[in-house]
């Protein structure tokens, strides 16, 4: 499952320890996840070991792995599910998270990349996420996720897209629900409980999406009791536990809460045990063994009660890390229940409790193996401080960064805890952040001084930057306007009593009073509207206890509506007019006539800039634990560095292994090669085949180049020969190990790796296949582009292949091979550097696989081929990638695919050929069909595929230009690989289109295309002229004549690769054409018409003007690869440059010849010049001569 974009987040960690508050926790297969109040999520790798001092004790060690950045409010629920990886032998754990604002996101637990996000998944506060599982399994894991919480409705989400597929109610006040493990192929059970203690059992049909209530139970007698949680046993669908403040209830049993305490939660341990904990930190362990001894196993819909006493008691601990033995009670924060969970590792279970302390996140643990159910109840079990191993980072020698933002593509502003703001180029910022030392006296660095205390916000817009203005807010509660060019403060506003958190641009079309104004927002949710024109505060509105969500502008009514999180609307003019709540407030905000500005405390990273930056707070407000993050948009940077190259044109260049790059067949005559040699006149726009002169880079491109070299230096940290050579060659900075990489996922959400361990950046090669692929693409494409920009004469393709192999060798067995699924996504990327390096990486990865690995890979992906997979078994994206991956393997090594798989792959590629949903899929199928045509031909209708390629090659629509060019190249490659395929019965009706496709593929105005396709075009055109009588070429004048089914004869100029003239006169198919020896006269024959015509083509002035137009106009649709073809009428032929014949002769033949098909005449008709003025026509045994 690959869902990461080609952006590279780089985090600069300091020595500060995170001090954030935990709001939700989860333990899952070697991982412990902590959701924080600030909306961040920490993923820890949990391992088990033993202490060195004293008797051996099992303890749990937590090592920070990834920080997930995306949610804007408190994390309220976490859940996990398992999906398959790139092969059946691998699997991937997925994290589902929900925040207080109703947003649900999906992440990879391995590398943290965000896979999907839905900001409107739940209306209310979600407190529960559950995986709805059935017996039926799919590659994407469970199909549905249930989301419930403080609402009288629950939502069922599609597990792939996170779209809401079902909303249902049934309670007066919904509180908790849980999904039970499925025991039916299409049905699953859901338990829900309302505030009135009504327990309901629901049946969910995964096909019809119907939710039907099965039973309702009244289970609580205390009127003042409240629900805490509802927990299902994953291993046994017969068990579920309902936890209230006063008791924990399971099917058949009620566990009373100890006197004077309130229960806080419960969790099953396997299928035999359960632990229950209280708000004060006491944990009780219960065994279900005696229940299993009974003859009748109770179900969740049978409720009978009897008392069950706990076997032993486990108090938690607030002892310091590494402490053992002595146990004392601890008091969790009053706002949150204890963060208790059960962690399983290698068949052993451990009790974990994450807790917040002044020193950061601490954890206590105990092995559940220490519980002995035969011992007297009340036994106290030792609790060990679980080690949270925060990796050491560099110490800062300068003030730390508290806020950062990009002012434009290459200029960054860094706000520091000292109150200073640094404005400097992004390359300098990268170097300063990596070293921890900021050179304030650098030539291009501007220091803005004025704030007292940390900077909390920096803001600008394009309009403000045109005037060199930026705004800043600080912990000193002031908002300031700066002129960064002069380095001076323009204005200072002390309108707030709390720190300024962020700014917002007022829409331009509101009204004249607030036009060109900026809104400052403070921690207490007060706002001030500051006029940039007047340099004064126009309006000031007081704060409110609930967060400000959005601002609605109503210019005709002169109203500003402030919408808060508790659904309260403040109607403001120059003062507070009125306060509206409930349905009325929602109706006001739902009015679509007015503009609304959303308030987001944390913005997603931008994909519209070369670089972006942000500062991630790791602690409570006021903490210095912040991580600056710079995100480089790889494709945007490459575009800036290659302004003179068109991505569409670039993709026409054949790869190093393409058949088009090989030499033409030896039997190609030299005289035909001269036709395409380019030695004659060429277009003024044509570029020579020699090395092009370097193009001067713009100022912004030069800045991007410097920053790209710094990023490349941060990425390449190996010490092997390939890494050293590229550093010396490109002049990139020396390696550093003080940073950590991340991934930018869906909707701009990012993940950041924890500080690097002693292994440094080499650890990033061992994280996940997706991170390996992303990092390799970044390193190789940047190296390639920088060498091009510096006009270096070096074979970067050879270096790239060597670097891929050397990196894997240097890292060793922990190296994660690149994800083939991720690479298939960029196999036909429009950006040429991305496309080229992706092919190198993918082919290198396949080349290093053993036969066993390739067999396993083929077996896995063959199940998802479009020609084999059921529509609902996996996504269309997964099907397309399976066709591309197996298509690549089959094109490179056909023997690696069994015959059945090869057939399915061939058919799947023809399906992609006709898929209009994604151009990249169509282009990939075109390339793979042509590259491995010898492998696919036995399993497809070759004539239908070729005819489809002809139609694509002649499509003149601008949107399809890339497809058209790749189709022309594919036709040429297929003809070179298998010229026998181009036989009369297959290609006759498509010859005019094929000829024009070949001519256009030799267009001299497209850089490098003519030179790269010249050998192929020469060979193919030679075969066509020798095989089809309706084609002829004249070497001296470099003209090609083509007879069409409509009777017209099209003459092409091979120097300019354009249509030169159209000769109109025949009313039926032109069966044969021939040039005279001097090239000034053309003779043509139409058997069905029974005539021979002579032409003396001369385009004239208007003909030359029209010569570059296409012969056929755009088509509304194209035939599929599995049928149809190019026999349809091509449309009316333009007549502006047409010419009538100079002389004509009629002849008569028997009806059997005239009424026969044109294909039957191909080997029995010959038209040639026997003298300067005599042409001879031979049809079967009929010979005729014509004298002009």
CORCOR-V147804 format. One record per backbone hydrogen bond with DSSP energy under -0.5 kcal/mol. CO is the residue of the C=O (numbers start at 0). NH is the residue of the N-H. E is the energy in kcal/mol with one decimal. If there is no record, write none. Layout:
[[CO,NH,E] [CO,NH,E]]
This chain:
[[0,2,-0.6] [4,6,-1.5] [5,633,-1.6] [5,634,-0.6] [6,8,-0.7] [6,743,-0.8] [7,631,-1.9] [8,741,-1.3] [9,629,-2.4] [10,12,-0.7] [10,739,-2.0] [11,627,-0.7] [17,360,-0.5] [20,36,-2.7] [23,34,-3.4] [25,32,-3.5] [27,30,-1.9] [29,45,-2.6] [30,27,-3.3] [31,43,-3.3] [32,25,-1.9] [33,41,-2.8] [34,22,-3.4] [34,23,-1.6] [35,38,-1.6] [35,74,-1.8] [38,70,-0.7] [39,35,-2.9] [40,67,-3.0] [41,33,-2.7] [41,43,-0.5] [42,64,-3.0] [42,65,-1.5] [43,31,-2.2] [43,45,-0.7] [44,46,-0.5] [44,62,-2.4] [46,60,-3.6] [48,58,-1.7] [56,50,-0.8] [58,48,-2.1] [58,60,-0.5] [59,386,-0.7] [60,46,-2.5] [60,62,-0.6] [61,63,-0.5] [61,388,-2.7] [62,44,-3.1] [64,753,-2.9] [65,42,-2.7] [65,67,-0.5] [66,68,-0.5] [66,751,-2.6] [67,40,-1.5] [67,69,-0.5] [68,749,-1.8] [73,99,-2.5] [76,97,-2.2] [78,95,-3.5] [80,93,-3.5] [82,91,-3.3] [86,84,-0.7] [86,89,-1.6] [89,84,-1.9] [91,82,-2.9] [92,108,-2.6] [92,109,-0.5] [93,80,-2.0] [94,106,-2.9] [95,78,-2.2] [96,104,-2.5] [97,75,-2.4] [97,76,-1.5] [98,101,-2.1] [98,125,-0.6] [101,120,-0.7] [101,121,-1.4] [102,98,-2.1] [103,117,-2.6] [104,96,-2.5] [105,114,-3.2] [105,115,-1.3] [106,94,-2.8] [106,108,-0.5] [107,111,-1.8] [112,107,-2.0] [113,745,-2.2] [115,105,-2.6] [117,103,-2.3] [117,120,-1.0] [121,123,-0.9] [123,125,-0.7] [124,149,-2.4] [127,147,-2.0] [129,131,-0.6] [129,145,-3.0] [130,132,-0.9] [131,143,-0.9] [137,140,-1.7] [138,83,-1.9] [142,158,-3.0] [143,131,-2.1] [144,156,-3.7] [145,129,-2.4] [146,154,-2.8] [147,126,-1.9] [147,127,-2.2] [148,150,-2.4] [149,124,-0.6] [151,170,-0.7] [153,167,-2.1] [154,146,-3.1] [154,156,-0.5] [155,164,-2.8] [155,165,-1.4] [156,144,-2.3] [157,161,-2.5] [162,157,-2.7] [162,164,-0.6] [165,155,-2.8] [167,153,-2.5] [172,194,-1.8] [173,150,-0.7] [175,192,-2.8] [177,190,-2.9] [183,134,-1.6] [184,135,-0.5] [185,205,-2.6] [185,206,-0.5] [186,183,-0.7] [187,203,-3.4] [188,179,-2.5] [189,201,-3.1] [190,177,-2.7] [191,199,-3.0] [192,174,-1.2] [192,175,-1.8] [193,196,-1.9] [196,198,-0.6] [196,218,-1.5] [196,219,-0.7] [197,193,-1.4] [197,199,-0.5] [198,216,-3.2] [199,191,-2.3] [199,201,-0.5] [200,213,-3.8] [200,214,-1.3] [201,189,-2.1] [201,203,-0.5] [202,204,-0.6] [202,211,-2.5] [203,187,-2.2] [203,205,-0.7] [204,208,-1.8] [209,204,-2.6] [209,211,-0.5] [211,202,-3.0] [214,200,-2.7] [216,198,-3.3] [216,218,-0.7] [221,224,-0.9] [225,244,-1.8] [228,242,-3.3] [230,240,-3.4] [231,233,-0.6] [235,238,-1.7] [238,232,-2.0] [239,250,-0.8] [240,230,-3.3] [240,242,-0.5] [241,243,-0.5] [241,248,-3.5] [242,227,-3.3] [242,228,-1.7] [244,262,-1.9] [245,256,-2.5] [246,243,-3.2] [246,248,-0.5] [247,254,-3.5] [248,241,-3.5] [249,252,-1.7] [252,249,-3.0] [253,255,-0.7] [253,307,-1.0] [254,247,-2.8] [257,260,-1.7] [261,278,-3.0] [264,276,-2.2] [266,274,-2.7] [267,269,-0.6] [268,271,-1.0] [268,272,-1.5] [271,287,-4.1] [272,268,-2.7] [273,285,-3.0] [274,266,-2.2] [275,283,-4.2] [276,263,-3.0] [276,264,-1.4] [277,280,-1.2] [278,331,-0.6] [279,329,-0.6] [280,315,-1.6] [281,277,-2.6] [282,313,-5.4] [283,275,-2.9] [284,310,-1.4] [284,311,-1.1] [285,273,-2.3] [287,291,-1.5] [288,292,-0.8] [290,293,-1.2] [294,296,-0.6] [295,297,-0.7] [298,301,-1.6] [300,302,-0.5] [301,303,-0.7] [305,253,-1.7] [310,378,-0.5] [311,284,-2.0] [312,380,-0.7] [313,282,-1.6] [319,322,-2.1] [322,384,-2.0] [323,325,-1.5] [329,331,-0.6] [332,335,-1.1] [337,339,-1.5] [338,353,-2.0] [340,342,-0.5] [340,351,-2.9] [342,349,-2.8] [343,29,-0.6] [344,347,-2.2] [347,344,-2.9] [348,367,-2.6] [349,342,-3.1] [349,351,-0.5] [350,365,-1.6] [351,340,-2.3] [352,363,-2.1] [353,338,-0.7] [354,361,-2.5] [356,359,-1.4] [359,356,-1.9] [359,361,-0.5] [361,354,-3.0] [362,385,-2.0] [363,352,-2.3] [364,383,-3.0] [365,350,-3.4] [366,369,-1.5] [367,370,-1.1] [370,372,-0.5] [371,374,-1.8] [375,378,-0.8] [378,312,-1.3] [378,380,-0.5] [383,364,-3.1] [383,385,-0.7] [384,321,-0.8] [385,362,-0.7] [386,61,-3.9] [386,388,-0.7] [387,389,-1.4] [388,390,-0.6] [399,416,-2.2] [402,414,-3.9] [404,412,-2.9] [409,425,-2.5] [410,406,-3.1] [410,407,-1.3] [411,423,-2.2] [412,404,-1.9] [412,414,-0.5] [413,421,-2.7] [414,401,-2.7] [414,402,-1.7] [415,418,-1.7] [415,454,-1.1] [417,452,-0.5] [418,450,-0.8] [419,415,-2.3] [420,447,-3.0] [421,413,-2.9] [421,423,-0.5] [422,445,-2.8] [423,411,-2.7] [424,428,-2.3] [425,429,-2.4] [426,430,-1.9] [427,431,-2.7] [428,432,-2.8] [429,433,-2.1] [430,434,-2.0] [431,435,-2.0] [431,436,-0.6] [435,396,-1.0] [436,438,-0.5] [437,439,-1.1] [438,441,-1.4] [441,444,-1.4] [445,422,-2.9] [445,447,-0.5] [446,448,-0.6] [447,420,-2.0] [450,452,-0.6] [453,474,-2.6] [456,472,-2.9] [458,470,-3.1] [460,464,-2.7] [461,465,-1.6] [462,466,-0.7] [463,466,-0.9] [463,468,-3.0] [464,467,-1.3] [467,483,-2.3] [467,484,-0.5] [469,481,-2.8] [470,458,-2.8] [471,479,-2.7] [472,455,-2.3] [472,456,-1.9] [473,476,-1.5] [473,499,-1.4] [476,495,-0.9] [477,473,-1.5] [478,492,-3.1] [479,471,-2.2] [480,489,-3.3] [480,490,-1.4] [481,469,-1.6] [481,483,-0.7] [482,486,-2.0] [482,487,-1.5] [487,482,-2.8] [490,480,-2.5] [492,478,-2.7] [492,494,-0.6] [498,522,-2.1] [501,520,-2.6] [503,518,-3.5] [506,509,-0.9] [510,514,-0.9] [513,516,-0.8] [515,531,-2.0] [515,532,-0.6] [516,505,-2.1] [517,529,-3.4] [518,503,-2.1] [519,527,-2.1] [520,500,-2.4] [520,501,-1.5] [521,524,-2.0] [523,543,-1.8] [525,521,-2.2] [526,540,-2.8] [527,519,-2.7] [527,529,-0.7] [528,530,-0.5] [528,537,-3.0] [528,538,-1.0] [529,517,-2.6] [529,531,-0.5] [530,534,-1.3] [530,535,-1.0] [535,530,-2.9] [535,537,-0.6] [538,528,-2.5] [540,526,-1.8] [546,548,-0.5] [546,564,-2.4] [548,598,-3.1] [549,562,-2.7] [550,596,-2.9] [551,560,-2.8] [552,594,-0.5] [553,556,-0.5] [553,557,-0.7] [553,558,-2.2] [554,557,-1.0] [558,553,-2.6] [559,561,-0.6] [559,571,-3.0] [560,551,-2.8] [560,562,-0.6] [561,563,-0.5] [561,569,-2.5] [562,548,-3.1] [562,549,-1.6] [563,566,-1.7] [566,581,-0.8] [567,563,-2.4] [568,570,-0.6] [568,579,-3.0] [569,561,-2.5] [569,571,-0.8] [570,576,-3.2] [570,577,-1.2] [571,559,-2.7] [574,572,-2.9] [574,576,-0.5] [577,570,-2.8] [579,568,-3.4] [580,583,-0.7] [580,584,-0.6] [581,585,-2.2] [582,586,-2.4] [583,587,-1.8] [584,588,-2.1] [585,589,-1.6] [587,590,-1.0] [589,591,-0.6] [590,593,-1.0] [594,552,-2.6] [595,597,-0.6] [596,550,-2.2] [597,599,-0.6] [609,632,-2.8] [611,630,-3.8] [613,628,-3.2] [614,616,-0.6] [615,626,-2.2] [617,18,-0.7] [617,19,-0.9] [619,622,-2.5] [623,625,-1.6] [624,617,-3.7] [624,618,-0.6] [626,615,-2.7] [627,11,-2.3] [628,613,-2.4] [629,9,-2.7] [629,631,-0.5] [630,611,-2.3] [630,632,-0.6] [631,7,-2.6] [631,633,-1.1] [632,636,-2.4] [633,637,-2.4] [634,638,-1.9] [635,639,-2.0] [636,640,-2.2] [637,641,-0.8] [638,641,-0.6] [639,642,-0.6] [641,644,-1.2] [643,645,-0.5] [645,649,-2.5] [646,650,-1.6] [648,651,-1.6] [649,652,-1.9] [654,657,-1.3] [657,660,-1.5] [658,661,-1.4] [664,667,-1.8] [668,671,-0.6] [668,672,-1.4] [669,673,-1.7] [671,674,-0.7] [671,675,-0.6] [672,675,-1.1] [673,676,-0.6] [682,685,-1.2] [697,701,-2.4] [698,702,-1.9] [699,703,-2.5] [700,704,-2.3] [701,705,-2.1] [702,706,-2.3] [703,707,-2.8] [704,708,-2.0] [705,709,-1.7] [706,710,-2.5] [707,711,-2.5] [708,712,-1.9] [709,713,-1.7] [710,714,-1.8] [711,715,-2.6] [714,716,-1.0] [719,723,-2.3] [720,724,-2.5] [721,725,-1.9] [722,726,-1.8] [723,727,-2.3] [724,728,-2.4] [725,729,-2.4] [726,730,-1.3] [726,731,-1.2] [737,12,-0.6] [739,10,-3.3] [740,752,-2.5] [742,744,-0.6] [742,750,-2.3] [743,4,-2.6] [744,747,-1.2] [745,748,-1.8] [747,604,-1.3] [748,744,-3.5] [749,68,-2.8] [750,742,-1.5] [751,66,-3.1] [756,759,-2.0] [758,761,-1.1] [759,762,-1.8] [760,763,-1.8] [761,764,-1.4] [762,765,-1.9] [763,766,-0.7] [764,815,-2.7] [767,771,-2.1] [768,772,-2.4] [768,818,-1.7] [769,773,-2.7] [770,774,-2.6] [771,775,-2.5] [772,776,-2.4] [773,777,-2.1] [774,778,-2.6] [775,779,-2.7] [776,780,-2.3] [777,781,-1.9] [778,782,-2.2] [779,783,-2.2] [780,784,-2.4] [781,785,-2.9] [782,786,-2.1] [783,787,-1.7] [784,788,-2.9] [785,789,-2.0] [786,791,-2.9] [787,790,-1.4] [791,793,-1.3] [793,795,-1.4] [794,798,-1.7] [795,799,-2.7] [796,800,-2.1] [797,801,-2.1] [798,802,-2.7] [799,803,-2.2] [800,804,-1.7] [801,805,-2.7] [802,806,-2.6] [803,807,-1.6] [804,808,-2.0] [805,809,-2.4] [806,810,-2.2] [807,811,-2.0] [811,814,-1.7] [814,816,-0.7] [818,822,-2.1] [819,823,-2.4] [820,824,-1.0] [821,825,-0.7] [822,825,-0.9] [823,826,-1.0] [825,828,-1.3] [829,831,-0.6] [830,834,-2.4] [831,835,-2.8] [832,836,-2.2] [833,837,-2.1] [834,838,-1.9] [835,839,-1.8] [836,840,-2.7] [837,841,-2.7] [838,842,-2.5] [839,843,-2.1] [840,844,-2.5] [841,845,-2.4] [842,846,-2.2] [843,847,-1.2] [845,848,-1.3] [849,853,-2.5] [850,854,-2.4] [851,855,-2.4] [852,856,-2.7] [853,857,-2.9] [854,858,-2.4] [855,859,-2.0] [856,860,-2.5] [857,861,-2.1] [858,862,-0.5] [859,862,-1.0] [860,863,-1.8] [861,864,-1.0] [864,867,-2.2] [864,868,-3.2] [869,872,-1.4] [869,873,-0.6] [872,138,-0.7] [874,878,-2.0] [875,879,-2.5] [876,880,-2.1] [877,881,-2.0] [878,882,-2.0] [879,883,-2.1] [880,884,-2.8] [881,885,-2.3] [882,886,-1.8] [883,887,-2.3] [884,888,-2.0] [885,889,-2.6] [886,890,-2.2] [887,891,-2.0] [888,892,-3.1] [892,895,-1.7] [893,896,-1.5] [895,897,-0.5] [897,901,-3.0] [898,902,-2.1] [899,903,-2.2] [900,904,-2.9] [901,905,-2.4] [902,906,-2.5] [903,907,-2.3] [904,908,-2.2] [905,909,-1.6] [906,910,-1.6] [907,911,-2.3] [908,912,-1.8] [909,913,-0.8] [910,913,-0.9] [911,914,-1.6] [913,915,-0.8] [917,921,-1.6] [918,922,-2.8] [919,923,-2.3] [920,924,-2.4] [921,925,-2.1] [922,926,-2.3] [923,927,-2.7] [924,928,-2.4] [925,929,-1.8] [926,930,-2.8] [927,931,-2.1] [929,932,-1.0] [931,934,-1.1] [931,935,-1.9] [932,936,-2.6] [935,938,-2.3] [935,939,-0.6] [936,939,-1.0] [939,941,-1.3] [940,944,-2.3] [941,945,-2.6] [942,946,-2.2] [943,947,-2.1] [944,948,-2.2] [945,949,-2.2] [946,950,-2.1] [947,951,-2.2] [948,952,-2.7] [949,953,-1.6] [951,954,-1.1] [956,959,-1.1] [957,960,-1.7] [959,963,-2.6] [960,964,-2.3] [961,965,-2.3] [962,966,-2.3] [963,967,-1.9] [964,968,-2.0] [965,969,-2.3] [966,970,-2.3] [967,971,-1.8] [968,972,-2.4] [969,973,-2.7] [970,974,-2.2] [971,975,-1.8] [972,976,-2.5] [973,977,-2.7] [977,980,-1.5] [978,981,-1.3] [980,982,-2.4] [982,985,-1.2] [982,986,-2.3] [983,987,-1.6] [986,989,-1.1] [986,990,-0.7] [987,990,-1.4] [989,993,-2.7] [990,994,-2.9] [991,995,-2.1] [992,996,-2.3] [993,997,-2.3] [994,998,-2.3] [995,999,-2.7] [996,1000,-1.7] [997,1001,-0.6] [998,1001,-1.4] [999,1002,-1.5] [1002,1005,-1.1] [1003,686,-0.7] [1004,1006,-0.7] [1005,1008,-1.3] [1005,1009,-0.8] [1007,1011,-2.1] [1008,1012,-2.3] [1009,1013,-0.9] [1012,1016,-2.8] [1013,1017,-2.3] [1014,1018,-2.0] [1015,1019,-2.6] [1016,1020,-2.5] [1017,1021,-1.9] [1018,1022,-2.0] [1019,1023,-2.2] [1020,1024,-2.5] [1021,1025,-2.0] [1022,1026,-1.5] [1023,1027,-2.5] [1026,1028,-0.5] [1027,1030,-1.4] [1028,1072,-2.4] [1029,1042,-2.9] [1031,1040,-3.0] [1032,1034,-0.5] [1033,1037,-1.1] [1033,1038,-1.4] [1037,1053,-2.4] [1037,1054,-0.5] [1038,1033,-2.6] [1039,1051,-3.2] [1040,1031,-1.8] [1041,1049,-2.8] [1043,1046,-1.4] [1043,1069,-2.2] [1046,1065,-0.7] [1047,1043,-2.3] [1048,1062,-3.1] [1049,1041,-2.3] [1049,1051,-0.5] [1050,1059,-3.1] [1050,1060,-1.9] [1051,1039,-2.0] [1051,1053,-0.7] [1052,1056,-1.3] [1052,1057,-1.4] [1057,1052,-2.7] [1060,1050,-3.3] [1061,1063,-0.6] [1061,1138,-1.5] [1062,1048,-2.0] [1065,1064,-0.5] [1068,1070,-0.9] [1071,1084,-2.2] [1073,1082,-2.5] [1075,1078,-1.1] [1080,1075,-2.6] [1081,1094,-2.7] [1082,1073,-1.8] [1083,1092,-2.4] [1084,1070,-2.0] [1084,1071,-1.5] [1085,1089,-1.9] [1085,1090,-1.7] [1089,1146,-2.5] [1090,1085,-2.4] [1091,1144,-3.1] [1092,1083,-2.5] [1093,1141,-2.5] [1093,1142,-1.3] [1094,1081,-2.4] [1098,1102,-1.0] [1099,1103,-1.9] [1100,1104,-1.6] [1101,1105,-1.9] [1102,1106,-0.6] [1105,1108,-1.8] [1106,1058,-0.9] [1119,1122,-1.2] [1124,1127,-0.5] [1134,1137,-1.2] [1136,1061,-1.1] [1138,1063,-1.6] [1142,1093,-3.0] [1144,1091,-3.2] [1149,1152,-1.1] [1149,1153,-1.7] [1150,1154,-3.0] [1156,1160,-0.6] [1157,1160,-1.0] [1157,1161,-0.6] [1158,1161,-0.9] [1160,1163,-2.2] [1160,1164,-0.7] [1163,1179,-2.8] [1165,1177,-2.9] [1167,1169,-0.5] [1167,1175,-3.5] [1172,1187,-2.9] [1173,1169,-2.0] [1173,1170,-1.4] [1174,1185,-2.6] [1175,1167,-2.3] [1176,1183,-2.9] [1177,1165,-2.2] [1178,1181,-2.8] [1181,1178,-2.8] [1183,1176,-3.4] [1185,1174,-2.5] [1185,1187,-0.5]]
